[in-house]
Amino acid sequence: MKLKLVLKRIVKWTGVAIVLAFSVGLIALLIAYWRSTNDCDRLTAVQGDTMKAIVYCDYGSPDVLKLVEIAKPVPNDDQALIKVYAGSVNPYDFHFMRGEPYVMRMGTGLRKPKSTRLGVDFAGTIEGVGKNVKQFKPGDEVFGGKTGAFAEYVCLSEHSLVMKPENMTFDQAGAVQIAGLTALQALRDKGKVQAGQKVLINGASGGVGTFAVQIAKSFGAHVTGVCSTRNTEMVRSIGADQVIDYTKEDFTQTAQRYDVILDTVSNRSLLECRRVLNPNGKYVIIGGAAGRWIAPMDRVINAALLSPFVSQEMGMMLAKVKQEDLMILRDLMQAGKVTPVIDRRYKFSEVPAAIRYLEEGHARGKVVINFDL
Ligand SMILES: NC(=O)c1ccc[n+]([C@@H]2O[C@H](COP(=O)([O-])OP(=O)(O)OC[C@H]3O[C@@H](n4cnc5c(N)ncnc54)[C@H](OP(=O)(O)O)[C@@H]3O)[C@@H](O)[C@H]2O)c1
């Protein structure tokens, strides 16, 4: 009888504790939401040297993007100041612009974006260097990535920069950082692609896909690219040995088996993809299947749950900025083994239109921003 009473009390107080914790959490979240702010009110009240940059004060469609005059950055002792000539847009940019999936707002700002600057990929010329910078000098032509690259100038550490190969235009070099690094690291570090292996790239005609086809070929792999009818010739022309037109054939329903699948689209279930993987194959999630709340993280969680029970490796890879990897990409481009595929060029003032186009999901290679147009 006494035990029953104790158990009843435990259940009752546990329930009260859960409700209390939930209520406190909810109130904390609401306060954090309303306190979430950014530097927009101070951004344009600038004195001294200025530059044009794309900023966004609120999450939303490309309409939230504004081209405004802000303070020109000044390099510290370890940084270089770069005059930007070209850049490119990536899905990364519109995820930050929209604050979607919402789960990412835990880090980027709940109600408003903490950082109001957009863009990552750039190429340009070094205008000035801090006193500790050893690898570069004014006048050097470089490329790399830096948050806020939709701007006339960027400042960043010399360790995130590499020299632009002479055989490349600024437009080409400005298209490399995110897509090129993603393709390289996914194939080499997650896919562990070896010469002679069969690699399938789902989304072979996109920004990441066009780099992945060429890099996989440079590793000596046999490459199959998946794209729509209008892109089959382009994907073949950059080196794919086989092309599957997804409007006519489902790559998960063929008799072929692959050692590595790089998935930038994630439009087939994990089990369907597993069907066409060799027993020791690797399935690498790059992106796609994005949703408003958590997707594509649900796919990543499912892959992690499935992995221990199957012989294949399945998981996501997140690209990291590494100067040595940018150097590898530079060498591949210098040797003519990789050439960025450029779909369209937009003016700097047309960044919103470029993002709108990219969001349609059918870019053929990279969408470039050219600051001289
Ligand atoms: N994990 C990371 O670190 C990382 C890094 C970069 C990007 N990503 C993610 O990777 C994804 C791709 O990025 P991206 O820059 O390559 O994007 P993107 O350039 O916009 O890719 C567009 C391409 O996807 C193709 N596509 C659309 N539907 C398809 C389908 N059903 N089957 C095959 N291909 C299809 C389109 O070809 P068609 O016109 O022929 O349909 C188009 O060429 C995004 O979700 C992005 O967020 C992740």
The ligand as an SDF file (V2000), in Angstrom:
LIG
                    3D

 48 52  0  0  0  0  0  0  0  0999 V2000
   27.2570   18.6140  -47.7050 N   0  0  0  0  0  0  0  0  0  0  0  0
   27.8600   19.7180  -48.1170 C   0  0  0  0  0  0  0  0  0  0  0  0
   28.8850   20.1390  -47.5800 O   0  0  0  0  0  0  0  0  0  0  0  0
   27.2720   20.4440  -49.3000 C   0  0  0  0  0  0  0  0  0  0  0  0
   28.0480   21.3570  -50.0030 C   0  0  0  0  0  0  0  0  0  0  0  0
   27.5130   21.9430  -51.1420 C   0  0  0  0  0  0  0  0  0  0  0  0
   26.2010   21.6490  -51.5200 C   0  0  0  0  0  0  0  0  0  0  0  0
   25.4740   20.8120  -50.7630 N   0  0  0  0  0  0  0  0  0  0  0  0
   24.0960   20.4550  -51.1640 C   0  0  0  0  0  0  0  0  0  0  0  0
   24.1710   19.6420  -52.3330 O   0  0  0  0  0  0  0  0  0  0  0  0
   23.0250   19.8500  -53.1310 C   0  0  0  0  0  0  0  0  0  0  0  0
   23.4720   20.1520  -54.5600 C   0  0  0  0  0  0  0  0  0  0  0  0
   24.2130   21.3640  -54.5920 O   0  0  0  0  0  0  0  0  0  0  0  0
   24.5640   22.0030  -56.0020 P   0  0  0  0  0  0  0  0  0  0  0  0
   25.3620   23.2210  -55.7420 O   0  0  0  0  0  0  0  0  0  0  0  0
   25.0960   20.9620  -56.9060 O   0  0  0  0  0  0  0  0  0  0  0  0
   23.0930   22.4020  -56.4780 O   0  0  0  0  0  0  0  0  0  0  0  0
   22.5940   22.8170  -57.9170 P   0  0  0  0  0  0  0  0  0  0  0  0
   23.7200   23.3260  -58.7420 O   0  0  0  0  0  0  0  0  0  0  0  0
   21.4170   23.7050  -57.7510 O   0  0  0  0  0  0  0  0  0  0  0  0
   22.0730   21.4320  -58.5590 O   0  0  0  0  0  0  0  0  0  0  0  0
   21.1290   21.5070  -59.5590 C   0  0  0  0  0  0  0  0  0  0  0  0
   21.2130   20.2320  -60.3990 C   0  0  0  0  0  0  0  0  0  0  0  0
   20.4230   19.2080  -59.7920 O   0  0  0  0  0  0  0  0  0  0  0  0
   19.9290   18.4040  -60.8650 C   0  0  0  0  0  0  0  0  0  0  0  0
   18.7300   17.6530  -60.5360 N   0  0  0  0  0  0  0  0  0  0  0  0
   17.5260   18.1440  -60.1450 C   0  0  0  0  0  0  0  0  0  0  0  0
   16.6680   17.1260  -59.9680 N   0  0  0  0  0  0  0  0  0  0  0  0
   17.3290   15.9840  -60.2610 C   0  0  0  0  0  0  0  0  0  0  0  0
   16.9750   14.6010  -60.2650 C   0  0  0  0  0  0  0  0  0  0  0  0
   15.7670   14.1870  -59.9330 N   0  0  0  0  0  0  0  0  0  0  0  0
   17.9320   13.7070  -60.5840 N   0  0  0  0  0  0  0  0  0  0  0  0
   19.1820   14.0950  -60.9190 C   0  0  0  0  0  0  0  0  0  0  0  0
   19.5670   15.4000  -60.9520 N   0  0  0  0  0  0  0  0  0  0  0  0
   18.6500   16.3230  -60.6210 C   0  0  0  0  0  0  0  0  0  0  0  0
   19.6070   19.4240  -61.9420 C   0  0  0  0  0  0  0  0  0  0  0  0
   19.6640   18.7720  -63.1960 O   0  0  0  0  0  0  0  0  0  0  0  0
   18.4490   18.8630  -64.2240 P   0  0  0  0  0  0  0  0  0  0  0  0
   18.3030   20.3050  -64.6090 O   0  0  0  0  0  0  0  0  0  0  0  0
   18.9270   18.0040  -65.3140 O   0  0  0  0  0  0  0  0  0  0  0  0
   17.2410   18.3640  -63.4950 O   0  0  0  0  0  0  0  0  0  0  0  0
   20.6820   20.4790  -61.7860 C   0  0  0  0  0  0  0  0  0  0  0  0
   21.7200   20.3280  -62.7170 O   0  0  0  0  0  0  0  0  0  0  0  0
   22.2370   20.9720  -52.4580 C   0  0  0  0  0  0  0  0  0  0  0  0
   21.2100   20.3900  -51.6980 O   0  0  0  0  0  0  0  0  0  0  0  0
   23.2350   21.6320  -51.5350 C   0  0  0  0  0  0  0  0  0  0  0  0
   22.6250   22.2240  -50.4130 O   0  0  0  0  0  0  0  0  0  0  0  0
   25.9680   20.2040  -49.6700 C   0  0  0  0  0  0  0  0  0  0  0  0
  1  2  1  0
  2  3  2  0
  2  4  1  0
  4  5  1  0
  4 48  2  0
  5  6  2  0
  6  7  1  0
  7  8  2  0
  8  9  1  0
  8 48  1  0
  9 10  1  0
  9 46  1  0
 10 11  1  0
 11 12  1  0
 11 44  1  0
 12 13  1  0
 13 14  1  0
 14 15  2  0
 14 16  1  0
 14 17  1  0
 17 18  1  0
 18 19  2  0
 18 20  1  0
 18 21  1  0
 21 22  1  0
 22 23  1  0
 23 24  1  0
 23 42  1  0
 24 25  1  0
 25 26  1  0
 25 36  1  0
 26 27  1  0
 26 35  1  0
 27 28  2  0
 28 29  1  0
 29 30  1  0
 29 35  2  0
 30 31  1  0
 30 32  2  0
 32 33  1  0
 33 34  2  0
 34 35  1  0
 36 37  1  0
 36 42  1  0
 37 38  1  0
 38 39  2  0
 38 40  1  0
 38 41  1  0
 42 43  1  0
 44 45  1  0
 44 46  1  0
 46 47  1  0
M  CHG  2   8   1  16  -1
M  END
$$$$
